Amino acid sequence: MHFSSLISAFGLASLALASPIKVAERQAEKLRIMPLGDSITEITCWRALVWDQLAEAGYADQVQYVGSQQSNPQNCQPKTANWDQHHEGHSGWLAIDIANNYLTNWLRSTPADIVMFMLGTNDVVRGHTTDEIIAAYTKMVGIIRAANPSTKIIVDLVIPLPFSNGPIQSINARIPDWAAGLSTEESPIVIADCYQGFTNSMLRDGVHPNLQGDELIASRVGPLLLDYVAQSLGQ
């Protein structure tokens, strides 16, 4: 065989071998979970408590939290000492601004297979309407799916806001039909009911959950996340 033919044959063989190797590398990657939100995601402990659930289910070595942030401002002390502290929680930020200006780049930098979010509290405080907030949710779903068409999504009902709870209730009342209308087989949307049973005594400052509130949020989010993880890992 001519030398150039040998090179061509070798090149073709290498290409043939590369594909299964790359597939194996992709399969070896950890499942990526993005906690997305405002300060109720950033400066509270429910993320840590949900990680405990992942660890207890045996998934700690197969999943990771992703996001541009890595912090534990409340010094949360879950059972899992080395829990993953990455997240995309941003104190004081609005759903509207996240949808319009930031989420695309965040997902480009830290891709996700599962996104779980609670947003709207700051939008309500700043006077934005339910229609505007739901429109931001819709835009976020579009951005999430543009980055990864098979992303699984968990949307939390927003926890109470004692000094302006009417608008929170209005958002939460819209979420079920909104989620049902956008959910697909490839990219399902499920709802974590973090509102029902959440009392004002579960807030440490009138806005953010205390440990009891964190435990309630984790109890509503965690089981849904575990279902998604099991589905994604084929278990």
N, C-alpha and C positions, 0 to 999 in steps of 0.2 A: 504493500500500500504506500502511496506517495506520502511524504511527510505532512503536507498540508491536509491530506485526507485524514491522517492520524489525528492531527490537531482538531479537525472538524468533528471527528467521531468522539474524541475525548471530550470536546466541548458539549456535544449533545448528551453524552452520558452524564456529565456533571450537572447539566440542566435537569436531566431526568431524576437525578438523585437529590437535587436541591429542594424540589417541591415537597416530598414527604418530610424532609428535615425541617423545613419551614413550618409545615403543618404541625409537627410535633412540638416545635418551639412555641407556637401559638397556643397549643393545647396545654403546655406547661405553665403558661402565664396564669397569674392569680386573677380571679374574678374581681372586677373593679366596682366598688360601691361608693357613690358620691353623696355624702350628707350635705344638702344644699339649703341655705336659708339665711336668716338674719342672726341677731344675738341669741335667739332661742335655740339656734344650732351651735353658735360659736362658744358661748360662755356658760353653758349648762352641762349636766352630766349624763343626759340620756344616751348620748353617743357611746359613752363608756359602758353603760349598762346593756345596751344592745350588743356591744362587742362581747360582753360576757356570754350572752345568749349564743352568739356565733361560736365562741370557744367551747361552750358546754355541748354544743351539737357536733363538735369535731371539725369545724370549718376554718379554724384560725389560720391554718397553713395553706388554705386554698383561696382565701379572699383577702382583700385589702380595701381600706378606705382610701379614697383619692380626693385631691383638691389642692389648691395653692396654699392653703393655710395648714399649719401644724402647731396646735397649741392645746393647752389644758389649763385655762385661766382659773378655773374653780378648784384646781388641784384634786380632781376626781380620783377616787381610790377604788376602782372596781376590783373584782376578784382576779382578773387577768392583769398582772403587773405590767406587761409589755404591750398593752393594747395599742392599736394603731390610731394615732391622733390626727391624721390628715382629714381635712374637711373643706367645705366651701361655704362656711358661715361667715357673715359680715354684719357686724353690729350696726344698727341704724339704717341699713340699706333697704330700699324699696323693691318690691317685686317688679314694678314698672321699669325701674332703672336697670335692674339685673337683666331683664328680658331685652331691653333696647340697646344696652351698651356693653354688657360684660360676659354673658353666658357663652356666647360663641367662642370667644378666646379661651375661656376657662376650659371648655370641653376639648378644644384643640390642644391645649397644653397638658391636660390630665383627662384623657378619655375615660368614659364610664360605661359599664354594662347595666348597672342599676342606679337610678337616681331617686332619692327620697327627699321630699322638701315640704316645709311649712313656711309660707310667706303671706304677707298681707297686713300684719300688725302695724308696721311703720307706715304703710300706705294709708291705713285708716286714720292714724294719728295726724298725717299730713293732709287729710281731707279728700283723698281720692275715693271715687265711687266704686261700688261693687262691680259695675260693668267694666271699669278701667282695670280693676284687679283681675277679673276673670279673663279679660283680653290679654293681660300679661301672662297669665297661666297658659293660655292657648299658644301664644308666641313662644314660650319656653318649651312647650312640647314639640313644636315644629323645629326649634333649634336642636333639641336633644335628639330627635329622630334624624335630622340632617347629619349630625355627627355620627350616629350609630342607629340605623333603622330598626334594630332589634332590641333597643334599650327597654328594660322593664322599669316602670315608674310607680312610686308610692307617693300619694299626695295626702298630707295630714290635714284633717280639719283643724282650724286655728284654735288655739287655747283661748279662754275668756280674757277679756280686757275690761276690768271692773268699771273704769271711768268712761268707756265707750263701747259697750258690748253689743248694742244693736247692729252696727255695721259688721261686727264679727259674725253674728248670727246670720246676717244676710249673705255673707260670703259662704259660710258653711252650708246654708240651704241650697245654694246654687251648685256646689261641687258635685253632688251625686249625678245629676243629669249631665253636667258638663263632662265628667269623667266617662260616663257610659257612652256619650256621643263621640268621644275621641279614642276610646280604648279599641285596640285591634288585637288580633291573635298574635301577630309578630311583635307588637309593642304594647302589651297590656298596661292598663292603669288601674290600680286598686287604691282604696281609701282607708287610711288609718284614722279611726275616730278618736282623736285626742281631746275632743271637747266634752263628750258625754261623761259625766262623773268627775270632771275637773272642776274643783271648787276654788274660791278665792283664797282659801287657807293653804292651797298648794302653790301660791305665789310668794316669793320671798320679798318682793319689792313692788307688787302691783302689776308687774309685767312678766318677769322671768320666773320659771318654776323653781321651787325649792326641791329638796331631795324627794319628797313625796310626789311632787309634780313630775320630776324626772322619771320616777318609777312608773307612774301612770303612762307617760308618753312611751317609754320603752316597752311596756306591756302591750301597747297597741301597735307599735311599729315593728317590734321584733318578730312576732310570729309571721307577719306578712313577708318580711325580709327573708326569714328562714325558708318559706315556701318558694320564693323567687330563687334563692341560692340553690335549693335542691333541684328545681326545674332546670336551672342553667347548667348545673354540673351533671345533669342526667341521672339524678338519684331519686 
